[in-house]
Amino acid sequence: MDGGRTRERLCARALRGYTMGEYLGKNMSSIEVEERYRFAERWTATFFGGVACLYGANRSCSESADRFPSVGMGVQYILKPVQGFVANLEFAAGKDGNHALLFKMGYSW
């Protein structure tokens, strides 16, 4: 529990490279940037990075323990060019040994 909230009502840090729900706080803010570079007709490389911060109820963005950086890269294959349907394979790394190999269909945004 954090500040009287149950685990289900806490905010989770939401960046690639971390397990959802592993780090919780009363509030969360994040920013992430992504660059895509098409190197063949159906292939694209992606590079991304960001940081999230948990704050409130004894947490603060000024504390490094409450900041969560993330960086990564991957490739996309365009399955259906007209519809913009893609398959993504990405590797992301965060602090304290957190990392992930992600496969997803479509864009996050």
NUSE-451465 format. One record per atom (N, C-alpha, C): residue number from 1; atom name; z, x, y. Coordinates in nm, 4 decimals, decimal comma, always signed. Example, Ala and Ser with C-alpha at 12.3 -4.5 7.8 and 13.67 -1.06 7.14 Angstrom:
> 1_N_+0,7800_+1,3190_-0,5690 $
> 1_CA_+0,7800_+1,2300_-0,4500 $
> 1_C_+0,7800_+1,3200_-0,3300 $
> 2_N_+0,7080_+1,2850_-0,2250 $
> 2_CA_+0,7140_+1,3670_-0,1060 $
> 2_C_+0,7870_+1,2900_+0,0030 $
END
This chain:
> 1_N_+0,0000_+0,0842_-0,1188 $
> 1_CA_+0,0000_+0,0000_+0,0000 $
> 1_C_+0,0000_+0,0884_+0,1247 $
> 2_N_-0,0617_+0,0404_+0,2297 $
> 2_CA_-0,0707_+0,1137_+0,3548 $
> 2_C_-0,0522_+0,0144_+0,4689 $
> 3_N_+0,0580_+0,0247_+0,5431 $
> 3_CA_+0,0794_-0,0642_+0,6567 $
> 3_C_+0,0898_-0,2094_+0,6176 $
> 4_N_+0,1412_-0,2398_+0,4977 $
> 4_CA_+0,1570_-0,3774_+0,4554 $
> 4_C_+0,0332_-0,4394_+0,3930 $
> 5_N_-0,0763_-0,3669_+0,3840 $
> 5_CA_-0,1986_-0,4208_+0,3242 $
> 5_C_-0,2013_-0,3909_+0,1748 $
> 6_N_-0,2593_-0,4810_+0,1004 $
> 6_CA_-0,2803_-0,4536_-0,0417 $
> 6_C_-0,3984_-0,3594_-0,0557 $
> 7_N_-0,4110_-0,2964_-0,1693 $
> 7_CA_-0,5199_-0,2013_-0,1942 $
> 7_C_-0,6568_-0,2645_-0,1682 $
> 8_N_-0,6742_-0,3905_-0,2020 $
> 8_CA_-0,8030_-0,4580_-0,1845 $
> 8_C_-0,8392_-0,4784_-0,0376 $
> 9_N_-0,7419_-0,4768_+0,0522 $
> 9_CA_-0,7698_-0,5022_+0,1936 $
> 9_C_-0,7806_-0,3750_+0,2751 $
> 10_N_-0,7661_-0,2586_+0,2117 $
> 10_CA_-0,7790_-0,1325_+0,2837 $
> 10_C_-0,9262_-0,0943_+0,2956 $
> 11_N_-0,9573_-0,0102_+0,3941 $
> 11_CA_-1,0936_+0,0385_+0,4143 $
> 11_C_-1,1155_+0,1638_+0,3300 $
> 12_N_-1,2289_+0,1723_+0,2665 $
> 12_CA_-1,2646_+0,2910_+0,1883 $
> 12_C_-1,3634_+0,3752_+0,2675 $
> 13_N_-1,3583_+0,5041_+0,2492 $
> 13_CA_-1,4537_+0,5952_+0,3090 $
> 13_C_-1,5869_+0,5675_+0,2392 $
> 14_N_-1,6955_+0,5613_+0,3135 $
> 14_CA_-1,8234_+0,5161_+0,2574 $
> 14_C_-1,9346_+0,6173_+0,2821 $
> 15_N_-1,9271_+0,7334_+0,2178 $
> 15_CA_-2,0327_+0,8334_+0,2269 $
> 15_C_-2,0730_+0,8776_+0,0868 $
> 16_N_-2,1992_+0,9156_+0,0732 $
> 16_CA_-2,2454_+0,9712_-0,0544 $
> 16_C_-2,1665_+1,0986_-0,0851 $
> 17_N_-2,1312_+1,1168_-0,2118 $
> 17_CA_-2,0576_+1,2350_-0,2533 $
> 17_C_-1,9116_+1,2074_-0,2852 $
> 18_N_-1,8646_+1,0868_-0,2541 $
> 18_CA_-1,7259_+1,0490_-0,2810 $
> 18_C_-1,7240_+0,9226_-0,3672 $
> 19_N_-1,6196_+0,9086_-0,4474 $
> 19_CA_-1,6012_+0,7889_-0,5280 $
> 19_C_-1,5469_+0,6772_-0,4395 $
> 20_N_-1,6146_+0,5629_-0,4383 $
> 20_CA_-1,5712_+0,4495_-0,3575 $
> 20_C_-1,4303_+0,4068_-0,3990 $
> 21_N_-1,3406_+0,3942_-0,3011 $
> 21_CA_-1,2039_+0,3502_-0,3269 $
> 21_C_-1,1058_+0,4626_-0,3548 $
> 22_N_-1,1547_+0,5871_-0,3628 $
> 22_CA_-1,0645_+0,6992_-0,3906 $
> 22_C_-0,9781_+0,7337_-0,2692 $
> 23_N_-1,0352_+0,7263_-0,1496 $
> 23_CA_-0,9626_+0,7546_-0,0261 $
> 23_C_-0,9584_+0,6269_+0,0562 $
> 24_N_-0,8394_+0,5785_+0,0861 $
> 24_CA_-0,8231_+0,4508_+0,1552 $
> 24_C_-0,7412_+0,4668_+0,2819 $
> 25_N_-0,7651_+0,3819_+0,3805 $
> 25_CA_-0,6894_+0,3801_+0,5049 $
> 25_C_-0,6992_+0,2433_+0,5689 $
> 26_N_-0,6202_+0,2237_+0,6725 $
> 26_CA_-0,6204_+0,0956_+0,7438 $
> 26_C_-0,7556_+0,0704_+0,8113 $
> 27_N_-0,8150_+0,1771_+0,8689 $
> 27_CA_-0,9445_+0,1677_+0,9378 $
> 27_C_-1,0327_+0,2840_+0,8942 $
> 28_N_-1,1638_+0,2648_+0,9076 $
> 28_CA_-1,2592_+0,3700_+0,8736 $
> 28_C_-1,3756_+0,3661_+0,9704 $
> 29_N_-1,4202_+0,4848_+1,0151 $
> 29_CA_-1,5422_+0,4990_+1,0936 $
> 29_C_-1,6243_+0,6094_+1,0297 $
> 30_N_-1,7568_+0,5956_+1,0340 $
> 30_CA_-1,8419_+0,6995_+0,9758 $
> 30_C_-1,9742_+0,7061_+1,0500 $
> 31_N_-2,0379_+0,8209_+1,0373 $
> 31_CA_-2,1726_+0,8405_+1,0896 $
> 31_C_-2,2473_+0,9271_+0,9895 $
> 32_N_-2,3739_+0,8948_+0,9681 $
> 32_CA_-2,4559_+0,9710_+0,8748 $
> 32_C_-2,5972_+0,9779_+0,9294 $
> 33_N_-2,6608_+1,0925_+0,9145 $
> 33_CA_-2,8003_+1,1093_+0,9551 $
> 33_C_-2,8808_+1,1499_+0,8316 $
> 34_N_-3,0080_+1,1126_+0,8328 $
> 34_CA_-3,0961_+1,1454_+0,7205 $
> 34_C_-3,2334_+1,1793_+0,7752 $
> 35_N_-3,2916_+1,2829_+0,7225 $
> 35_CA_-3,4278_+1,3224_+0,7574 $
> 35_C_-3,5127_+1,3145_+0,6306 $
> 36_N_-3,6327_+1,2609_+0,6453 $
> 36_CA_-3,7247_+1,2499_+0,5326 $
> 36_C_-3,8520_+1,3265_+0,5641 $
> 37_N_-3,9002_+1,4003_+0,4657 $
> 37_CA_-4,0221_+1,4794_+0,4813 $
> 37_C_-4,1161_+1,4495_+0,3640 $
> 38_N_-4,2300_+1,3886_+0,3929 $
> 38_CA_-4,3279_+1,3574_+0,2882 $
> 38_C_-4,4081_+1,4837_+0,2582 $
> 39_N_-4,4022_+1,5298_+0,1331 $
> 39_CA_-4,4745_+1,6516_+0,0956 $
> 39_C_-4,5919_+1,6246_+0,0013 $
> 40_N_-4,6083_+1,5015_-0,0429 $
> 40_CA_-4,7238_+1,4602_-0,1238 $
> 40_C_-4,7431_+1,3102_-0,1021 $
> 41_N_-4,8522_+1,2565_-0,1512 $
> 41_CA_-4,8846_+1,1164_-0,1239 $
> 41_C_-4,7698_+1,0207_-0,1597 $
> 42_N_-4,7033_+1,0423_-0,2715 $
> 42_CA_-4,5961_+0,9523_-0,3149 $
> 42_C_-4,4589_+1,0180_-0,3203 $
> 43_N_-4,4468_+1,1430_-0,2773 $
> 43_CA_-4,3205_+1,2154_-0,2871 $
> 43_C_-4,2646_+1,2483_-0,1493 $
> 44_N_-4,1334_+1,2309_-0,1340 $
> 44_CA_-4,0628_+1,2598_-0,0090 $
> 44_C_-3,9347_+1,3354_-0,0403 $
> 45_N_-3,9043_+1,4370_+0,0400 $
> 45_CA_-3,7759_+1,5067_+0,0306 $
> 45_C_-3,6824_+1,4461_+0,1352 $
> 46_N_-3,5553_+1,4347_+0,1001 $
> 46_CA_-3,4556_+1,3830_+0,1947 $
> 46_C_-3,3439_+1,4848_+0,2108 $
> 47_N_-3,2936_+1,4931_+0,3332 $
> 47_CA_-3,1797_+1,5783_+0,3664 $
> 47_C_-3,0858_+1,4929_+0,4500 $
> 48_N_-2,9567_+1,4958_+0,4192 $
> 48_CA_-2,8635_+1,4100_+0,4919 $
> 48_C_-2,7274_+1,4763_+0,5082 $
> 49_N_-2,6539_+1,4275_+0,6052 $
> 49_CA_-2,5183_+1,4750_+0,6299 $
> 49_C_-2,4436_+1,3721_+0,7115 $
> 50_N_-2,3128_+1,3767_+0,7019 $
> 50_CA_-2,2321_+1,2832_+0,7785 $
> 50_C_-2,0845_+1,3151_+0,7669 $
> 51_N_-2,0065_+1,2332_+0,8327 $
> 51_CA_-1,8610_+1,2468_+0,8268 $
> 51_C_-1,7992_+1,1087_+0,8416 $
> 52_N_-1,6925_+1,0861_+0,7668 $
> 52_CA_-1,6149_+0,9623_+0,7780 $
> 52_C_-1,4724_+1,0003_+0,8154 $
> 53_N_-1,4020_+0,9062_+0,8755 $
> 53_CA_-1,2638_+0,9284_+0,9154 $
> 53_C_-1,1832_+0,8031_+0,8829 $
> 54_N_-1,0685_+0,8230_+0,8201 $
> 54_CA_-0,9736_+0,7138_+0,7965 $
> 54_C_-0,8631_+0,7271_+0,9003 $
> 55_N_-0,8230_+0,6141_+0,9613 $
> 55_CA_-0,7199_+0,6215_+1,0654 $
> 55_C_-0,6377_+0,4938_+1,0694 $
> 56_N_-0,5244_+0,5032_+1,1370 $
> 56_CA_-0,4300_+0,3921_+1,1468 $
> 56_C_-0,3235_+0,4030_+1,0392 $
> 57_N_-0,2034_+0,3510_+1,0661 $
> 57_CA_-0,0925_+0,3513_+0,9692 $
> 57_C_-0,0705_+0,4908_+0,9112 $
> 58_N_-0,0337_+0,5852_+0,9958 $
> 58_CA_-0,0014_+0,7234_+0,9576 $
> 58_C_-0,1227_+0,8104_+0,9257 $
> 59_N_-0,2430_+0,7663_+0,9591 $
> 59_CA_-0,3637_+0,8486_+0,9441 $
> 59_C_-0,4259_+0,8664_+1,0816 $
> 60_N_-0,4923_+0,9818_+1,1013 $
> 60_CA_-0,5514_+1,0104_+1,2310 $
> 60_C_-0,6774_+1,0944_+1,2144 $
> 61_N_-0,7801_+1,0658_+1,2934 $
> 61_CA_-0,9041_+1,1428_+1,2869 $
> 61_C_-0,8849_+1,2866_+1,3337 $
> 62_N_-0,7747_+1,3139_+1,4032 $
> 62_CA_-0,7484_+1,4509_+1,4467 $
> 62_C_-0,6953_+1,5379_+1,3334 $
> 63_N_-0,6600_+1,4784_+1,2210 $
> 63_CA_-0,6106_+1,5515_+1,1044 $
> 63_C_-0,7264_+1,5778_+1,0076 $
> 64_N_-0,7437_+1,7020_+0,9667 $
> 64_CA_-0,8548_+1,7344_+0,8761 $
> 64_C_-0,8419_+1,6631_+0,7415 $
> 65_N_-0,7214_+1,6316_+0,6987 $
> 65_CA_-0,7029_+1,5600_+0,5718 $
> 65_C_-0,7623_+1,4197_+0,5761 $
> 66_N_-0,7817_+1,3641_+0,6956 $
> 66_CA_-0,8343_+1,2291_+0,7116 $
> 66_C_-0,9825_+1,2253_+0,7488 $
> 67_N_-1,0470_+1,3435_+0,7553 $
> 67_CA_-1,1913_+1,3527_+0,7825 $
> 67_C_-1,2623_+1,3932_+0,6535 $
> 68_N_-1,3762_+1,3305_+0,6270 $
> 68_CA_-1,4477_+1,3492_+0,5016 $
> 68_C_-1,5952_+1,3805_+0,5276 $
> 69_N_-1,6320_+1,5094_+0,5289 $
> 69_CA_-1,7730_+1,5462_+0,5489 $
> 69_C_-1,8538_+1,5272_+0,4217 $
> 70_N_-1,9841_+1,5114_+0,4388 $
> 70_CA_-2,0745_+1,4956_+0,3253 $
> 70_C_-2,2107_+1,5538_+0,3623 $
> 71_N_-2,2714_+1,6276_+0,2697 $
> 71_CA_-2,4074_+1,6792_+0,2878 $
> 71_C_-2,4814_+1,6631_+0,1560 $
> 72_N_-2,6130_+1,6567_+0,1644 $
> 72_CA_-2,6889_+1,6458_+0,0409 $
> 72_C_-2,8378_+1,6479_+0,0631 $
> 73_N_-2,9080_+1,6377_-0,0487 $
> 73_CA_-3,0535_+1,6360_-0,0457 $
> 73_C_-3,1046_+1,5652_-0,1701 $
> 74_N_-3,2297_+1,5256_-0,1647 $
> 74_CA_-3,2859_+1,4569_-0,2792 $
> 74_C_-3,4355_+1,4418_-0,2684 $
> 75_N_-3,4907_+1,3677_-0,3626 $
> 75_CA_-3,6340_+1,3367_-0,3621 $
> 75_C_-3,6519_+1,1870_-0,3812 $
> 76_N_-3,7607_+1,1366_-0,3265 $
> 76_CA_-3,7978_+0,9962_-0,3418 $
> 76_C_-3,9389_+0,9913_-0,3982 $
> 77_N_-3,9604_+0,8961_-0,4868 $
> 77_CA_-4,0944_+0,8701_-0,5376 $
> 77_C_-4,1307_+0,7277_-0,4974 $
> 78_N_-4,2447_+0,7108_-0,4334 $
> 78_CA_-4,2884_+0,5788_-0,3889 $
> 78_C_-4,3572_+0,5089_-0,5058 $
> 79_N_-4,2895_+0,4079_-0,5608 $
> 79_CA_-4,3416_+0,3347_-0,6761 $
> 79_C_-4,4513_+0,2372_-0,6362 $
> 80_N_-4,4302_+0,1641_-0,5269 $
> 80_CA_-4,5270_+0,0659_-0,4779 $
> 80_C_-4,5460_+0,0896_-0,3281 $
> 81_N_-4,6477_+0,1644_-0,2890 $
> 81_CA_-4,6671_+0,2001_-0,1485 $
> 81_C_-4,6781_+0,0805_-0,0537 $
> 82_N_-4,7498_-0,0225_-0,0914 $
> 82_CA_-4,7693_-0,1377_-0,0024 $
> 82_C_-4,6364_-0,2081_+0,0246 $
> 83_N_-4,5552_-0,2236_-0,0777 $
> 83_CA_-4,4262_-0,2917_-0,0639 $
> 83_C_-4,3159_-0,1973_-0,0154 $
> 84_N_-4,3400_-0,0659_-0,0166 $
> 84_CA_-4,2380_+0,0310_+0,0250 $
> 84_C_-4,1260_+0,0459_-0,0774 $
> 85_N_-4,1551_+0,0227_-0,2037 $
> 85_CA_-4,0549_+0,0291_-0,3099 $
> 85_C_-4,0437_+0,1731_-0,3594 $
> 86_N_-3,9220_+0,2316_-0,3522 $
> 86_CA_-3,9019_+0,3719_-0,3866 $
> 86_C_-3,7893_+0,3899_-0,4881 $
> 87_N_-3,7962_+0,5019_-0,5602 $
> 87_CA_-3,6883_+0,5467_-0,6479 $
> 87_C_-3,6330_+0,6756_-0,5875 $
> 88_N_-3,5005_+0,6876_-0,5778 $
> 88_CA_-3,4353_+0,8031_-0,5161 $
> 88_C_-3,3481_+0,8766_-0,6169 $
> 89_N_-3,3530_+1,0088_-0,6134 $
> 89_CA_-3,2602_+1,0925_-0,6881 $
> 89_C_-3,2014_+1,1904_-0,5871 $
> 90_N_-3,0685_+1,1852_-0,5694 $
> 90_CA_-3,0033_+1,2649_-0,4657 $
> 90_C_-2,8801_+1,3353_-0,5213 $
> 91_N_-2,8485_+1,4501_-0,4624 $
> 91_CA_-2,7228_+1,5195_-0,4887 $
> 91_C_-2,6466_+1,5238_-0,3571 $
> 92_N_-2,5189_+1,4868_-0,3609 $
> 92_CA_-2,4342_+1,4880_-0,2408 $
> 92_C_-2,3048_+1,5608_-0,2724 $
> 93_N_-2,2517_+1,6328_-0,1731 $
> 93_CA_-2,1256_+1,7052_-0,1892 $
> 93_C_-2,0338_+1,6748_-0,0718 $
> 94_N_-1,9057_+1,6585_-0,1038 $
> 94_CA_-1,8022_+1,6380_-0,0035 $
> 94_C_-1,6963_+1,7457_-0,0170 $
> 95_N_-1,5835_+1,7249_+0,0470 $
> 95_CA_-1,4775_+1,8253_+0,0407 $
> 95_C_-1,3945_+1,8105_-0,0869 $
> 96_N_-1,3129_+1,9116_-0,1141 $
> 96_CA_-1,2204_+1,9120_-0,2279 $
> 96_C_-1,2894_+1,8905_-0,3621 $
> 97_N_-1,4105_+1,9436_-0,3768 $
> 97_CA_-1,4806_+1,9347_-0,5047 $
> 97_C_-1,5467_+1,8018_-0,5334 $
> 98_N_-1,5482_+1,7111_-0,4378 $
> 98_CA_-1,6167_+1,5833_-0,4572 $
> 98_C_-1,7677_+1,6054_-0,4531 $
> 99_N_-1,8406_+1,5461_-0,5479 $
> 99_CA_-1,9859_+1,5542_-0,5499 $
> 99_C_-2,0401_+1,4410_-0,6366 $
> 100_N_-2,1688_+1,4156_-0,6213 $
> 100_CA_-2,2307_+1,3065_-0,6978 $
> 100_C_-2,3793_+1,3327_-0,7152 $
> 101_N_-2,4309_+1,2909_-0,8288 $
> 101_CA_-2,5737_+1,2840_-0,8537 $
> 101_C_-2,6061_+1,1352_-0,8558 $
> 102_N_-2,6924_+1,0917_-0,7637 $
> 102_CA_-2,7167_+0,9490_-0,7422 $
> 102_C_-2,8610_+0,9116_-0,7745 $
> 103_N_-2,8788_+0,8040_-0,8465 $
> 103_CA_-3,0108_+0,7462_-0,8677 $
> 103_C_-3,0051_+0,6050_-0,8125 $
> 104_N_-3,0977_+0,5710_-0,7259 $
> 104_CA_-3,0994_+0,4362_-0,6696 $
> 104_C_-3,2425_+0,3930_-0,6445 $
> 105_N_-3,2583_+0,2634_-0,6381 $
> 105_CA_-3,3874_+0,2039_-0,6084 $
> 105_C_-3,3819_+0,1457_-0,4677 $
> 106_N_-3,4807_+0,1766_-0,3854 $
> 106_CA_-3,4859_+0,1249_-0,2486 $
> 106_C_-3,4126_+0,2134_-0,1504 $
> 107_N_-3,4135_+0,1693_-0,0254 $
> 107_CA_-3,3479_+0,2410_+0,0849 $
> 107_C_-3,2107_+0,1803_+0,1122 $
> 108_N_-3,1179_+0,2646_+0,1590 $
> 108_CA_-2,9859_+0,2151_+0,1997 $
> 108_C_-2,9955_+0,1342_+0,3290 $
> 109_N_-3,0896_+0,1718_+0,4164 $
> 109_CA_-3,1099_+0,0996_+0,5427 $
> 109_C_-3,2548_+0,0963_+0,5763 $
END
